[in-house]
Amino acid sequence: MNNAKTMLPGSLVVLLLLSIQPSAGHAQSLTWLPFEEALARADSSNRPVLVDVWAPWCGWCHKLKNEVYPALTVELSGQFVLTRINRDNREAEHHYRGQKITSLRLAQKFGAQQVPTLVFLNARGDYLLHITGFVDKKTLKPLLTYIATEAYHHQSFEAFQKKNGF
């Protein structure tokens, strides 16, 4: 009887470790591309772009990257091309719409005045919308579906949420 009691906690530890492992694997399977490469990939694969506008000092940015994105790996990796722009990097330059502009100017062009900001572009690189501030998994998931299915062409996000039970 004592042996059974001592084995049970060990078994629970193994089960807990097995349940945690997929999350770690998901985090590694997200591919973040340089901005220009992301635009090219989006165009060739006909997938929208998620631009994560962040800054190194931003705690909410790190929480998004380390907790929210890994929890949505299936939606993100299957339906979006991912890229990140460090808003504070004043040396990096990007090519967008025939212009060569810094990360800060590109972020401003997308309406990202604060971090974190999520910017969505269609497969041709056209601006669709942006969300400023931290967004949790529950809030972000329906928005990802809304963008990925191109429902924005024919209905508001609010109508989409109501129709789809989000």
Backbone torsions as a table, in degrees:
resi	resn	phi	psi	omega
1	MET	NA	-41.3	178.7
2	ASN	-64.8	-37.5	178.9
3	ASN	-61.8	-40.4	179.4
4	ALA	-63.1	-39.0	-179.5
5	LYS	-67.7	-38.6	-178.9
6	THR	-74.2	-26.5	179.5
7	MET	-78.5	-31.1	-177.7
8	LEU	-58.2	-49.0	178.3
9	PRO	-60.7	-38.3	177.3
10	GLY	-62.1	-41.3	178.2
11	SER	-63.4	-39.9	178.1
12	LEU	-64.5	-39.1	178.1
13	VAL	-61.3	-44.5	179.1
14	VAL	-62.0	-44.1	178.8
15	LEU	-62.7	-41.3	178.0
16	LEU	-63.5	-42.6	178.9
17	LEU	-64.0	-39.9	178.4
18	LEU	-65.7	-35.6	179.8
19	SER	-73.6	-25.1	179.2
20	ILE	-81.7	-32.9	-175.0
21	GLN	-54.0	-44.3	179.2
22	PRO	-58.5	-36.6	179.3
23	SER	-62.3	-42.9	178.4
24	ALA	-63.1	-39.0	178.8
25	GLY	-65.7	-39.3	178.9
26	HIS	-62.7	-41.6	-178.3
27	ALA	-59.2	-35.2	-178.2
28	GLN	-79.2	-18.9	-175.3
29	SER	-86.9	-7.0	175.9
30	LEU	-77.7	133.2	-179.5
31	THR	-111.9	117.2	177.8
32	TRP	-101.7	120.4	-176.4
33	LEU	-102.3	155.8	170.1
34	PRO	-59.2	152.0	-172.2
35	PHE	-51.8	-52.9	-177.0
36	GLU	-63.9	-38.8	178.2
37	GLU	-65.8	-38.2	177.8
38	ALA	-62.4	-42.2	178.3
39	LEU	-62.7	-42.5	179.1
40	ALA	-64.9	-43.6	179.7
41	ARG	-64.9	-40.9	179.1
42	ALA	-61.4	-43.9	179.8
43	ASP	-63.2	-44.7	-177.4
44	SER	-74.5	-25.8	-178.5
45	SER	-104.1	-1.3	-178.9
46	ASN	54.6	44.5	177.1
47	ARG	-120.0	146.0	177.1
48	PRO	-69.8	165.0	-178.5
49	VAL	-111.0	134.9	168.9
50	LEU	-105.7	118.4	177.4
51	VAL	-104.8	115.6	177.7
52	ASP	-92.5	108.5	178.1
53	VAL	-93.0	119.1	-171.3
54	TRP	-139.2	176.3	173.8
55	ALA	-144.1	146.9	-176.5
56	PRO	-59.7	-29.8	-176.9
57	TRP	-85.3	-6.7	-171.6
58	CYS	-85.5	108.4	179.1
59	GLY	-62.5	-39.7	178.9
60	TRP	-66.3	-32.1	176.8
61	CYS	-63.5	-43.4	179.7
62	HIS	-67.1	-37.9	178.4
63	LYS	-63.9	-41.6	177.2
64	LEU	-60.2	-49.1	-177.3
65	LYS	-65.9	-40.1	-173.1
66	ASN	-90.4	-21.2	-176.2
67	GLU	-119.6	-47.1	-174.4
68	VAL	-77.8	-51.8	-179.1
69	TYR	-58.2	-46.4	178.1
70	PRO	-59.8	-32.2	178.7
71	ALA	-71.4	-15.7	-179.1
72	LEU	-118.3	28.2	-176.1
73	THR	-56.2	-42.8	-178.3
74	VAL	-60.6	-48.4	-178.9
75	GLU	-66.4	-44.4	-176.0
76	LEU	-70.2	-50.9	-174.4
77	SER	-72.4	-29.3	-178.4
78	GLY	-83.4	-26.1	-170.3
79	GLN	-121.2	-10.6	-175.1
80	PHE	-131.0	156.4	167.4
81	VAL	-102.3	131.2	-171.9
82	LEU	-108.5	138.6	174.4
83	THR	-147.3	155.6	179.5
84	ARG	-128.1	142.4	176.4
85	ILE	-124.6	120.9	175.2
86	ASN	-80.3	104.0	-175.8
87	ARG	-59.3	-26.7	-177.8
88	ASP	-85.9	-8.4	-179.1
89	ASN	-79.5	104.7	-176.0
90	ARG	-87.9	-4.3	-179.9
91	GLU	-97.8	-32.1	-178.5
92	ALA	-65.7	136.6	177.3
93	GLU	-123.9	146.0	-177.6
94	HIS	-127.3	150.8	174.7
95	HIS	-100.8	122.9	179.3
96	TYR	-148.7	123.3	178.1
97	ARG	54.5	43.1	177.3
98	GLY	77.7	6.1	179.6
99	GLN	-115.4	149.8	172.6
100	LYS	-107.9	111.4	-174.5
101	ILE	-134.8	155.3	-179.1
102	THR	-72.4	166.5	177.7
103	SER	-57.9	-42.8	-179.7
104	LEU	-61.7	-47.4	-179.3
105	ARG	-65.6	-37.8	178.2
106	LEU	-65.2	-44.5	177.5
107	ALA	-58.9	-44.2	178.9
108	GLN	-63.5	-38.8	178.4
109	LYS	-59.1	-33.7	179.1
110	PHE	-88.0	4.0	179.0
111	GLY	83.3	12.1	-178.6
112	ALA	-87.5	88.3	179.7
113	GLN	-88.1	-17.5	-179.8
114	GLN	-133.4	168.1	174.5
115	VAL	-122.5	148.1	-5.5
116	PRO	-76.5	152.4	171.4
117	THR	-136.1	134.4	175.0
118	LEU	-104.7	125.4	-179.8
119	VAL	-114.2	134.3	178.3
120	PHE	-112.6	130.3	176.4
121	LEU	-120.1	148.9	174.9
122	ASN	-77.4	-178.9	-175.2
123	ALA	-63.1	-22.5	178.4
124	ARG	-90.3	0.5	179.2
125	GLY	88.4	8.4	177.8
126	ASP	-77.0	138.2	178.3
127	TYR	-63.6	132.6	175.4
128	LEU	-107.7	-56.6	-178.6
129	LEU	-168.6	169.0	174.4
130	HIS	-142.1	156.0	177.3
131	ILE	-126.6	127.7	179.2
132	THR	-102.3	136.8	178.0
133	GLY	102.3	169.3	179.9
134	PHE	-67.0	137.5	178.3
135	VAL	-126.8	127.7	179.3
136	ASP	-82.9	170.7	-176.8
137	LYS	-58.1	-44.6	-176.7
138	LYS	-61.8	-35.9	179.8
139	THR	-79.7	-38.4	-175.2
140	LEU	-75.2	-35.7	-174.9
141	LYS	-55.6	-49.5	178.8
142	PRO	-64.3	-32.9	178.2
143	LEU	-66.0	-40.6	177.0
144	LEU	-60.4	-42.4	178.7
145	THR	-65.2	-41.0	178.8
146	TYR	-58.8	-45.3	-179.2
147	ILE	-72.7	-47.4	-175.7
148	ALA	-61.9	-35.4	-179.4
149	THR	-87.1	-1.1	-178.3
150	GLU	58.9	28.8	178.6
151	ALA	-63.6	-20.2	179.8
152	TYR	-62.4	-17.6	178.4
153	HIS	-67.9	-29.3	-172.4
154	HIS	-130.5	0.3	176.7
155	GLN	-157.3	156.2	177.8
156	SER	-71.8	161.4	178.1
157	PHE	-62.7	-38.8	179.8
158	GLU	-62.1	-44.8	178.4
159	ALA	-64.8	-39.3	178.1
160	PHE	-60.9	-46.6	179.9
161	GLN	-60.8	-44.7	-178.7
162	LYS	-64.5	-45.6	-178.6
163	LYS	-63.6	-35.8	-174.4
164	ASN	-99.7	5.5	174.3
165	GLY	71.0	29.1	178.1
166	PHE	-83.6	NA	NA
